[in-house]
Each structure stands twice: as structure tokens, then as C-alpha cells.
Amino acid sequence: MNSVCLAVSRVCRAYQSIASNKGRNLPFLEPKKSMPEGRESVVTMNNREGITELSPVYTVDQALSAMGFGNFQARVLAYAGLGWVAEAMEVMILSFIGPAVKNEWALSSSEESLITTVVFAGMLAGAYSWGLISDNFGRRQGLLSIATVTTGAGFLSTFSPNYVSLVIFRCLVGFGLGGGPVYSSWFLEFVPAPKRGTWMVIFSTFWTLGTVLEASLAWIIMPRLNWRWLLALSSVPSFMALLFYGFTPESPRYLCMKGRITDTHKILEKIARVNRKTLPSGRLVSDQNISLDEEFAPSEDSHLLCPTGNKTNVFKAGFSSLLILFSSKLIRTTLSLWILFFGNAFSYYGIILLTSELSSGQSKCGSIALHSENSHGDSLYVDVFITSLAELPGLILSAIIVDRIGRKLSMAIMFMLGCILLLPLVFHQKEILTTGLLFGVRMCMMGTITVANIYAPEIYPTSIRATGFGVASAVGRIGGMVCPLVAVGLVSGCHQTAAVLLFEAVMIVSGFCVMLLPLETKGRKLTDTVDVSD
């Protein structure tokens, strides 16, 4: 007994010596020179011999980096991308069904705007709700709920007998669409840290695919059939997401954070098997600090080390998550992201609606319409299709610079370029020039949204990643709600100059908030705990 106590005493003194060099109590030793790069060792004790030894350990990030981006992540990307396509199509459809329903049911301009506004109102509530569900009950549970609600409400809205029922069903669709950040967070947690920004940009191309697909579908369907057919066909991607839900794996990072150690290891082993790679040798550990008692305590899964998580009441967990978002370490990040997402959504949807309004030929200000009444025809679908294609160069630009100059500088540059391209529209321009400028501005806005959607889940820890990203997206939905009421009203009221200046001001403020963000996340590993310090 004395010899064991003496050995434990020596281990404790070794920890204290290490801590004095690092400035805090850590149970880890510095990496040995003989260990592979990025690997660490942890002190363990041989109970029978009373001696200490070093054993290798690895984290989820290190395991994913060792296995690389392979076939397994490609499958995850395909499913998450399908969800992103579904959301993009349901959002883009707002540009087409509003004018059609207005003509069929003799609606006022405010009633037409309300169809768009209630979708964003639903997204506002859904973004926080789905984030809370996925952070407390798992990413897969969130994905299933999102696909079910979006599919059901989407198909039901097709059979709306009147205006009120249509508004209710589209609001429910919006509630389901609020789960977009869950798809993004889920995919992010499977991606290795190297080139993570590039892969997230590739993921964002599914949004552009959805917008182009919706514009093409509207171009084909609307002149020949009606808006109900467009609603039905636009719900197909959501139904496919529900159909293929059974093939989705749970996030290993989420499982590890929740203490489901055996499940975490099974997922990592499956990734290694599908990618034809091998897991690093040693034991799995979390980024969180592991106490000495936890290190030596016997456990059913003692061959792996991960923090344990307790199930809590979802309402208490939601309140706790909000408190964490406003903690001293995260409040600056949270508020800056909220303004950034608001400005991104306001500007992006503003450009879409501005294109729609200028193309509709319905404005009384003939000089600001891109097409006259006589040439209207398919002009709305053509212009929306062309400006939707602008998102492709925006994604390419993002992919080129996001992992080279960083997230913050990338967003700042694209906001500045967007302001420059939008400025000439303060005055009435020719049709070709106006379409070209709107093309360029939408390219920049797609770029800033893409990078912001990479930055937000990267900066938040696993325990509140979906909630933090979801709340930021929810604030962005407020921008989407306000935009139709403001932008459509200004353009329809012959105030194009005022509308453009408003967009300029919003973009400038958003760019300023980018510079206030405290950290650059390029190449920074994901964390499980609330710690935003380098």
C-alpha cells in the first residue's frame, strides 16, 4: 500500500511540474520526439508494478485527419447537400409564387409580401429549435425531424384552398427550413481540419444548385401549368432527404462530447473501413481536460477517454445554451455574428427581390423596370436564372481565397466589392448593365454567406455548435423577413435610389462587424468546450 501511495504521489508531482510550464493543470505530457506529428502521450499507471508509463492518445480531429476525406465523407456530403438543395429551392420559390398567387386570388401588395415574410418567420423559430434539438438529442434526430416537417408542410401547401391556409403551410415549411444549420454543422463535424474551408465551400455549391434548379423548374412549369405544380415538385428534394435518412450516421464529435464512447469509436472505425484507412494507435481522448480521477477510475469503456455528458431537460438546456452564448468569452463573437447574418440575409434576398421587381414590369416607374409590359413574358425567369448563375463564380472565389487569406479577410473583401458594384444602381442604368451589376453583387453576397456559414460553426464548440449557428441564422431570418417589406415597397414606390442606398449601408455595417470578430478560424481545430482563446 505504501509503495502504491508513493507512486501516486510521484505522478501528482510530475503533473504539477508540467502544469507550471504550461500555466494550467493538464494531465497530458508534451509529445515525445518519437511520436508522430500531432500525437501526444498521456501518463498511465501500472497498478501491479507501481510504475508510470507513456501511452499514445489521439483526438477526433486527429483521427479524421489521419483518415482523410474519403468515400465516407462523400456520402455525408451528398446527404447534407440534398438538404441544402431542398432549402434553396423552397426559398427561391418565393420569387415566383408571390406574383402568381397575387394575380389568381387578387391579393394586395402587403398580402403578397406576407407569403414571403411568414416563411422567414418560420425559419426564425425553426433555426433555434432545430439547433437545440440536435445539440441535446443528436444530429440524426434533428435531421429526421427537419425532413419530416419540411416534406409534410411542402406537399400540404400544394393543396391550399385559400390564402390563409397557404400562409399557414408556408410558415410551417419555413419552420422546417430553419434546420439548414444542422445540415452544415453535421457535415462539418466529419471533415478533417486541413482544407476544411474548401470542402465547406463545395458543400455550399448545393445551395447554388438548388437556386439554379428552382429557376429552371419555374421557367418550365409556370408558363405551362401553375404555381401548385411548382410547389409540389419543389418538395421532392425534402422527400428524398426523408427517404434516405436511414443511411445517415451520427456525428462522432457529438457522440464523444456526450460521453457515448463506444459509439464514437464504432463510427470512427466505420469511417476508416470505408475510406480504407487505419485509425491512429492509442486511445481516443477529447479536447476537454481530463481529470486525474477520471484518468484512473475504472470504466466499462476504459480503453477510450472522452468526457461524459448528462441528459438534461431540453428547456433548461436551451436556456443554458443562450447563457453560454452571452458569456464573457463569446458575447463579442455572438453579437458580431448576429449583425453579420442579418446583413447577409437582408442584402442577399434584397438583391433577389430587386431583380424580381425590376423584371416584373409591374412597377409604375417605367424607367426602372428591366423589361416593359410587352416584353415581360419569361423575363422574370430568365433574369432570376442568370443572376442565380452568379453564385457559381461567388463560390469559386470563396474556394480560392478562404483557406489562403482566411475567413475574416475574405468576407471583408467581398463586402467591399459588392458595395462598389451596387453603387451605380443608385441611378437608372441600361438593362444589360443593370443585370450585369446585379449579377456581380449577388456573386459577392453568395461569397460572404458561404464564408460566414463556414466561420460560425467553426468558432462555436461542439456542445452549442448547432444552437449557436442556429440562433445566428435565426437572426439572419429576421433580415429576410424585413427585406421584402422594405425593399419591395421602396422599388414599387419608385424609390430605387433609396433602396440601393439602404443595401449599401447594410453591407458596410456588416463588413465592419466582420472586422470585430475576435478570431480567425483558418486551420484552427474544432473545440468541444467553450474556449475561444488560442
N, C-alpha and C positions, 0 to 999 in steps of 0.2 A: 504493500500500500504506500509506503513512504517513497519507494522508487517511482511509482506512478505519479504521485503528487509532485515530486521533484521534476519529472519530465514535463508535466503540465506547466509548472512554474517557469521552466526554461522556454517553453513555447510562447507563453504570455509575454515574457521579457523580449523575445525575438520580435513579436508583434509591435510592442511599444517602440523598439528601436527602429523598425521600418516606418511606423507612423510618424516618428519625429522627423524623418527625412521627407515624408510626403505631406505633412501638415495635417493629417487626419487619420483616424483609426481605420485601417483596411486590413482584411485578412489575407491579402494577396502579397506575394513576394514579387520582386522585379523579375522580368523574363530572363531566363538563363541564355547564355550565348549559344548553347547547343540547341535551343528550342527553335522551331520555325518562326519566321517573322510574323508578328501579330499574335503569337501564342503566349500564354502565361502559365505560371505554376502556382499551386496552392499547397500550403502546409497541411499535411495529414499526420496522424499518429498511429503507430503500430502498437495496439493495446497490449499484445503479449510480450513484445520485446522492450516496450517503453522508450522507443526512439522516434525521431521525426524524419520524414522524407518528403520529397517534392514530387507531385503528380501533375501531369498536364491537364489543363482545362480549356474550354472554348465557349464562346457565346453564340447566340442565334445568328448574329451578324457575321461572325467568323465562319460559322457552318455554311451559311448561304453564299458567302464569298468564295469558300473553298469549292462548293459545288457549281457555282456559276449560274448564268441564266441559260436554262436548257428547255427541254420539251415540257417539263412540268410547269415552269413559269409561263410558257407559251399558251398552255391550256388555261391557266388562270387569267392571262391577258385576254384570251378570246371571250371568256365569260364576262369579265369585268367590262370589256369593250362592248359587248352586246347590251349590257345595262346602260352604258354611256350613249350608245346609238339610240336606245329607246327614249332616254330623257331628251336628247337633242331633237328628235322628231316631234315629241309631244310639245316642246317649247316652240319650235319653228312653225308648227301648225297654226299658232295664234295669228301669224301674219296673213293667213288665208281664210280661216273660218269666220273671223270677225266681220269683214265686209260682206261675205256671202250670207251669213245669218241676219245681218242688218237689213239687207235687201229683201230677204224672204219673209221676215217677221216684222218689217217696218220699225226697226229699233231706232232709238235716238243715239247720238254720238256717245253719250255717257253710258248708256246701256251696252253699247259695243265695247267700250273700254273696260267695263266691269267684267266681261268674259275673260279678258287677259289678267285683270287685277286679281280675281279670285284664285286663279291658278298660282300666282306668286304668293298669295296669302296662304294657300295650302302648303306650298313649298316652305314657307316661313315656319309653319308649325311642324312640318314633317322633318325638316333638316335637324332640328334639335331632338325631336322624338326618336328618330331612327338612330341618331348618334348615341343617344342614351341607351337604347335597347341593345345596340351592337357592342357597346362598351361593358355592359353588365351581363348580357345573356349570350354573347358570342356574335362574331361577324356573320356566320351562316344563318343564324336565326334572324338577323336583320335583313339579309338578302332575301330570304324566303318571304318575310312579311312585306317587303317593298314590292317584290314581283307580284304577289297576290293582290295587293291593294291597287297597284297601277293597272294591272290587266283587267280586273273586275270593273273598276270605275271607267276605264277607257272604252270597254265594249258597251257598258250601260249608257254612256253619253251618246253613243251612236243612235240609240233609240229614244232620245229625249223628245217627249211630245210637245214641250213648250219651253219658253225662255228660262223660267225658274228652275226647272229640272236640269236643264243644260248647265246652268250656273253651278248648281249643287254638285253634279257629277264631275264637272271640270275642276271644282275645288278639291274634290277627293283625288282626282288624278294628280293635281299639284301636290297634295299631301304625300302621295307615293313617290313623286319625282323628287321630293326633298331628300330622298335617300341616296342621291348621287354621291355625296362624300363618303358613304360607306363603301361603295364600289372602289373608289380611289384609294381609301385607306387600306382596304383589304388587299388590293393588288400591291400597294407599296410595301406591305409587310412581307412579301415574298421576294422582293427584288434585292439583289446584292448591292452593297453600297457603291462600288465602282460603277460609273456611268448610270447611276440611278436617275439623274435628271433627264438623260437622253431617253431612257425607257419610259419615263413618265410622260415625256412629250409624245412618244409613239402611242402611248395609251390615249392621249388627248386627240389623236387623229381620228379616233372613233366618233368623237363629237362632230368633227367636220364631216365625216362620212354620213352621220345622221342628218345633218343640215342639208347637205347636197342631195341625199336620198329623198328627204321630205320635199324639197323644192322640185325635184324631178317628178315625184309622185303627184304633187299638186298640179304641175304643168300638164300631166297626162289625165288625171282624174277630173279635176274641176270643170274644164270646158265640156266634158262628155257626160259625166254623171253628176254628183252633187257632194256637198260637204260631209254628209253622213258616211258615204263610202270612204272618204279621205280619213275620217276619224277611225273607222273600223280597221282599215289597212295599216294605219299608223300605230295601232295597238299590237300588231303582230310581234315586233321585237320583244315587248314586255311578256307576251305569252310564251315566247321561246325561252326567255330567261327563267320563267316558272317551270317550263318543261324540262330544262337541263339542270335544274337546281340540285338534283341528287348527286351530280358529279363534282360539286364544289367542296373543297377541303376547308377545314378551319385554319385560321392563321396560327402558325407555330409561335409567333411572338405573343399573341393574345393568350394562347394556352399556357405558355411559360409564365407570363405575368400573373395568371390566375392560379398558378400552382399545380396545374394538370400536367405533371412531369412526364409520366409515361406516354400520354397522348402526344405531347410535344415531340418526344423522341421518335414516335412512330411516324409522324408527319415528316420529320427530317429524314428518316430512313427511306420513306417513300419517294421524297424528292431526289435523294441520292440514287435510288434504284432507277427511277425514270430517266434521270439525267446521265446515268451510267458513270457516276462519281462515287467517291467514298467519303464518309464523314470523318472529320478530324479525330485523332485518337484522344482519349481522355474523357473528362466529364463535362457535361453541359452546365454552364452557370449563367446567371442573369447579370445584366449590367448593374443591378442593385447590389449594395453591400450585403454581405452575408456574415452574420454574427458568429462568434466563436462557438456559442452554444448550439446554433443550428448546424455548424460545421461538424460537430462531434456527436450530435444527437442521433440515435438510431432511427431509421425510417424505412418504410416499405420500398421506397424508391431511392435508397441511399446512394445508388451509383450515379445519380444525377443531382445537380444542385440548381434549384430555382426558387424564387420567392413564392410563398403561399398566398392565396387570395381568399377572402371570406365573402360569401354571398350576403348582400345587404339589400334592404328594401329599395326598390328602384327609385322611389320618390326621394328618399334620403340620399341615395347615391347621386341623383340628379342635382339636388341642392348642393351636395358636397363638391360635385364637379364644377359648378358655377363658382363656388368659393375659391377653388383652386385656380380657375381662370383669372380671377381678380386678386390672386396672391401677389405679394411684392415682386416676386421673380417673373411673373407672367403678365401683369396688368398692362405694361407698356406694349408688349407683343400683341395682347388681345385687342386692345383699343385700336392700335395701328392697323391690324388685320381687318377689323370691322369696317373702318373707313375705306381701306383698300378694296375690300369685297363690295361694299356699297357702290363705290365709284366705278369699279369694273362692270358690275351688272347694269348700272344706270347708263353708262356710256355704250356698252355692247348692245343692249336691247334698244337703246335710243337710236343707234345707227341702223339697226334692222327696221325699226318702225319708221324712221325718217325715210329710208329707201322705199318702204311700202307706201307711205303717204305721198311722196313725190312722184311715185309711179302710178298711183291710183287714178289720177286725172280728175279726182273728185273735189280738189281744192278750188275755191273761187278765185284764187290768185293765179291766173294762168301762167304768169312768168316764172313761178317756182315749181311748176309741175314738169316732170321729165317727159311726159307724153301728153298729148292732147286727148280729148274725148274720142276723136275719130280714130286715133292710132292706139287706143288703150289695149283692147284685145288681150293678148297674152303678155303684155309688157310687165305686169306685176311679177309673173313667174319668171320671166327672163331676167329681170333686174335682181330679184332675190337669188336666183340661181347663180348669176355672175358674181354677186357680192359674197355668196356662200363659198365660192371657189377661192375667194381672197383668204380664207382661213388656212388654206394649204401653204402658201408662202409664209404666213404667220407662224405656222408650226415648224416649217423648215428653218426659219430664222431663229426660233426659240431653241430648236435642237442644236443649232450651230454654236450659239453663244452661252447657253445655260450652264454647261459644265466647263466652260472656258473662263468666262468673266464673272460667273456667279449669278445667283438668283436676283439679288437686290439691284445690281447694276443693269442686268438685262431688263427688268421691269421699268427702271427709270429711263433707259434709252428708248424703249418702245412707247412709253407715255409721251416723251418729248417729240418723237417722230409723229405720233398720232395728232398731237396738237398742231404741229406745223402743217400737216396735210389737211386738217379740218378747217383751218383758218380761212382759206379762200372762199369757203361756202358762206361766209358772213355776207357776201354779195352774191347775187344771182349769176350763175355760170351756165355755159352751154351744156347740153345734155351729156355729151361724151365726157367732158371734163368733170362734170358732177358725178357721174357714175364711176369714173376713174379715181376721184378723190375719196368717195365713199368706199371703194374697193381697198384703197390704201389704209384708211382709218380702221376698217374692220380687220384688216390684216394685223395691225398693231394691237387692237383690242383683244383679238384672239390670242396673240402672243403674251400679253400681260396676264390674261386669265389663266392661260396654261401654266405659266411660271408661278403664279400665285397659288394655283392648285397643287403645285409641287412643294412649294415652300411651307404652306400651312400644316399639312400632316407631318412634314419633317421636323418642324420646330416643337410640336407638342409630343409629350411622352405617350407611351402605349396605353396607359391607364385612362387617359382622357383624350386620346387622339381623335377618335370619331366624333366625340362630343364637341371638342374644341373646334375642329374643322367644320362640323355641322352647324354650330352656332354662328361661326363666321359666314358660312354660306347662307344661313338664315337671314343675317343682316343684309347680305347681298340681295336676297329676295325682296327685301323692303325697297331696295333701289329699283328692282324690276317692277314692283307694284306702283311706285310713284312715277316711274318714267312714262308709261302710257298716258297717265292723266295730265302730265305736264307737256311732254314732247308733242303728242298728237294734238293737244289743244292749241299749242303755240303755232305749229305748222298749219293746221286747219284754219286758224285765225289770221293767217297771212303774217306771221311773225317768225319767219325763217331765221332772220338775223339774231333775234333774242334766243331762239332755240340753240343755234350753233354756239353762241357765246356762253350759254349755260353749260353745254357739254364741255367747252374749253375749260371753264372754271372747275368743273368736277374732275376733269383729268389732271389739272395742275395740282389740286389738293391731294388727289390720290398719289401722284408722283412724289409729292412732299412726304406723305406718310410712309412711302417705301423707304425713304432715307432714314426715317425714325425707327425702323425695325432694328432691334438690338444686335441680331446675329446674322451671319452669313452661313447657310447650311450646306454649301457646296462641299462634298466629300466628308461631311460630318455624319457619324453613325447615329442611328436612331436610338433613343433612350427609352427606358421603361419607367423612370422616376421623374419627378418634377425637378429638373435641374437644367437651367438654361445657360449655365456658365461653361466656359471652355475648360 
